[in-house]
Amino acid sequence: MLKVGVLGAGHLGKIHLRLLQQSDKYELVGFYDENQENAERISKEFGYKNFSTIAKLIHAVDVIDIVTPTLSHYKCAKVAIKSGKHIFIEKPIANTVEEAEEIIALANEYNVKGQVGHVERFNPAFIATKEMIENPMFIETHRLAEFNPRGTDVPVVLDLMIHDIDAILSVVKSKVKSINASGVSVISETPDIANARIEFENGCVANLTASRISMKNMRKSRFFQKDAYISVDFLEKKCEVVRMKDAPEVPGDFDMILQNAEGVKKQIYFTNPDVEQNNAILDELNSFADAINNDTTPVVTLEQATDALRVAYQIIDCFKK
């Protein structure tokens, strides 16, 4: 079992602490939170060991789980890596692309592994359909959330849309060609609602919408490719696949047949792949332990997370123009 320590004991940090304690792949050594009043309260309530300094925690573990505000990701990662510790960082990997690239360089220099918490990669609905998503040419995503003051220190692109950016980059095997986007600040100092259109060199187009001022929550993605349409509901953890194939000579009574203007007939059939329910956060943490123990590549690498951050900032740059 890998000895692990958590940096940051806010809302998400407490979830990580609970799940790491449950995991059979880690030994939870303790945590550090700069708000010592909060740290003492959590330690008293849940029994986790509260370390008085980051240095003492890092010295006692093999893996550091960074669940601090984004602004401090780079600083925390730098100290942990230079101490030879593997790092798991919540998304986004860092506050700037330059910081992210420096984290990659340090991890390579000190020969440690890193993974980033793009948790939707472990969403069971996405896992159930990912192998079916082959060369999509149009993608549409909607990630809408009710207003929550937590997270409004960063644009909605870094807060919400980056989940979909990472998922899209993981299935589109092509470089980004161009980006157009617009965003509106309604309540926060930074945009609360945004739309982006990403064109890839292979012709694929992705249209992304993210909002943190919606009346209801929604996290849906739709992937369109030749002879197939794949819908993934990240929130409800459901998925649907609609496929088309050449219609049989003699269709059955209940077969759904479409005929185009040229007279070509296609049969439509629907499937709902089995979705195995899981705890995505626990799965991503456990997968990182496997990558360390087996010396394999983590599911969400530092490089992939940096690519997602780079696209996110290209979208944000569009707002400024």
Solvent accessible surface area in square Angstrom, and as a share of the most:
residue,aa,sasa,rsa
1,M,152,0.68
2,L,21,0.10
3,K,89,0.38
4,V,1,0.01
5,G,0,0.00
6,V,0,0.00
7,L,1,0.01
8,G,7,0.07
9,A,1,0.01
10,G,39,0.37
11,H,100,0.45
12,L,54,0.27
13,G,1,0.01
14,K,83,0.35
15,I,43,0.22
16,H,0,0.00
17,L,0,0.00
18,R,113,0.41
19,L,2,0.01
20,L,1,0.00
21,Q,110,0.49
22,Q,110,0.49
23,S,8,0.05
24,D,114,0.59
25,K,63,0.27
26,Y,5,0.02
27,E,82,0.37
28,L,32,0.16
29,V,29,0.17
30,G,1,0.01
31,F,0,0.00
32,Y,37,0.14
33,D,17,0.09
34,E,146,0.65
35,N,82,0.42
36,Q,61,0.27
37,E,135,0.60
38,N,25,0.13
39,A,0,0.00
40,E,105,0.47
41,R,138,0.50
42,I,5,0.02
43,S,27,0.18
44,K,184,0.78
45,E,120,0.54
46,F,99,0.41
47,G,61,0.58
48,Y,15,0.06
49,K,122,0.52
50,N,37,0.19
51,F,17,0.07
52,S,66,0.43
53,T,55,0.32
54,I,43,0.22
55,A,68,0.53
56,K,117,0.49
57,L,0,0.00
58,I,4,0.02
59,H,157,0.70
60,A,37,0.29
61,V,4,0.02
62,D,58,0.30
63,V,1,0.01
64,I,0,0.00
65,D,1,0.00
66,I,0,0.00
67,V,14,0.08
68,T,27,0.15
69,P,97,0.61
70,T,20,0.11
71,L,127,0.63
72,S,25,0.16
73,H,2,0.01
74,Y,49,0.19
75,K,120,0.51
76,C,4,0.03
77,A,0,0.00
78,K,68,0.29
79,V,66,0.38
80,A,0,0.00
81,I,0,0.00
82,K,102,0.43
83,S,58,0.37
84,G,42,0.40
85,K,35,0.15
86,H,39,0.17
87,I,0,0.00
88,F,2,0.01
89,I,0,0.00
90,E,17,0.07
91,K,35,0.15
92,P,4,0.03
93,I,0,0.00
94,A,0,0.00
95,N,36,0.18
96,T,44,0.26
97,V,21,0.12
98,E,121,0.54
99,E,42,0.19
100,A,0,0.00
101,E,80,0.36
102,E,66,0.30
103,I,0,0.00
104,I,26,0.13
105,A,54,0.42
106,L,10,0.05
107,A,5,0.04
108,N,106,0.54
109,E,126,0.56
110,Y,85,0.32
111,N,135,0.69
112,V,15,0.09
113,K,42,0.18
114,G,6,0.06
115,Q,0,0.00
116,V,0,0.00
117,G,1,0.01
118,H,2,0.01
119,V,33,0.19
120,E,9,0.04
121,R,21,0.08
122,F,16,0.07
123,N,4,0.02
124,P,5,0.03
125,A,0,0.00
126,F,0,0.00
127,I,95,0.48
128,A,25,0.19
129,T,0,0.00
130,K,64,0.27
131,E,148,0.66
132,M,56,0.25
133,I,13,0.06
134,E,117,0.52
135,N,102,0.52
136,P,1,0.00
137,M,75,0.33
138,F,73,0.31
139,I,0,0.00
140,E,45,0.20
141,T,1,0.01
142,H,50,0.22
143,R,8,0.03
144,L,32,0.16
145,A,25,0.20
146,E,91,0.41
147,F,83,0.35
148,N,71,0.36
149,P,97,0.61
150,R,141,0.51
151,G,22,0.21
152,T,32,0.18
153,D,103,0.53
154,V,20,0.11
155,P,19,0.12
156,V,0,0.00
157,V,0,0.00
158,L,3,0.02
159,D,29,0.15
160,L,30,0.15
161,M,1,0.00
162,I,1,0.00
163,H,25,0.11
164,D,4,0.02
165,I,1,0.00
166,D,3,0.02
167,A,4,0.03
168,I,1,0.01
169,L,41,0.20
170,S,12,0.08
171,V,10,0.06
172,V,6,0.03
173,K,167,0.71
174,S,30,0.19
175,K,151,0.64
176,V,42,0.24
177,K,138,0.59
178,S,45,0.29
179,I,23,0.12
180,N,90,0.46
181,A,23,0.18
182,S,72,0.46
183,G,25,0.24
184,V,85,0.49
185,S,58,0.37
186,V,88,0.51
187,I,102,0.52
188,S,18,0.12
189,E,172,0.77
190,T,35,0.20
191,P,22,0.14
192,D,0,0.00
193,I,64,0.33
194,A,3,0.02
195,N,56,0.29
196,A,0,0.00
197,R,103,0.38
198,I,1,0.01
199,E,48,0.22
200,F,3,0.01
201,E,109,0.49
202,N,62,0.32
203,G,45,0.43
204,C,0,0.00
205,V,23,0.13
206,A,0,0.00
207,N,41,0.21
208,L,0,0.00
209,T,27,0.16
210,A,0,0.00
211,S,3,0.02
212,R,7,0.02
213,I,49,0.25
214,S,24,0.15
215,M,182,0.81
216,K,121,0.51
217,N,76,0.39
218,M,41,0.18
219,R,67,0.25
220,K,64,0.27
221,S,3,0.02
222,R,60,0.22
223,F,1,0.00
224,F,74,0.31
225,Q,24,0.10
226,K,176,0.75
227,D,57,0.30
228,A,10,0.08
229,Y,55,0.21
230,I,0,0.00
231,S,21,0.13
232,V,0,0.00
233,D,19,0.10
234,F,1,0.00
235,L,63,0.31
236,E,102,0.46
237,K,57,0.24
238,K,131,0.55
239,C,9,0.06
240,E,60,0.27
241,V,0,0.00
242,V,22,0.13
243,R,73,0.27
244,M,65,0.29
245,K,99,0.42
246,D,103,0.53
247,A,23,0.18
248,P,57,0.36
249,E,173,0.78
250,V,131,0.75
251,P,58,0.36
252,G,40,0.38
253,D,140,0.73
254,F,203,0.84
255,D,53,0.27
256,M,102,0.46
257,I,52,0.27
258,L,94,0.47
259,Q,112,0.50
260,N,76,0.39
261,A,107,0.83
262,E,140,0.63
263,G,36,0.35
264,V,71,0.41
265,K,107,0.45
266,K,51,0.21
267,Q,26,0.11
268,I,22,0.11
269,Y,76,0.29
270,F,108,0.45
271,T,59,0.34
272,N,106,0.54
273,P,24,0.15
274,D,130,0.67
275,V,34,0.20
276,E,146,0.66
277,Q,123,0.55
278,N,48,0.25
279,N,64,0.33
280,A,18,0.14
281,I,34,0.17
282,L,36,0.18
283,D,52,0.27
284,E,0,0.00
285,L,3,0.01
286,N,25,0.13
287,S,22,0.14
288,F,0,0.00
289,A,0,0.00
290,D,52,0.27
291,A,4,0.03
292,I,25,0.13
293,N,93,0.48
294,N,98,0.50
295,D,113,0.59
296,T,71,0.41
297,T,105,0.61
298,P,16,0.10
299,V,70,0.40
300,V,0,0.00
301,T,17,0.10
302,L,9,0.05
303,E,83,0.37
304,Q,71,0.32
305,A,0,0.00
306,T,3,0.01
307,D,64,0.33
308,A,0,0.00
309,L,0,0.00
310,R,87,0.32
311,V,7,0.04
312,A,0,0.00
313,Y,56,0.21
314,Q,79,0.35
315,I,0,0.00
316,I,12,0.06
317,D,60,0.31
318,C,24,0.15
319,F,45,0.19
320,K,157,0.66
321,K,199,0.84
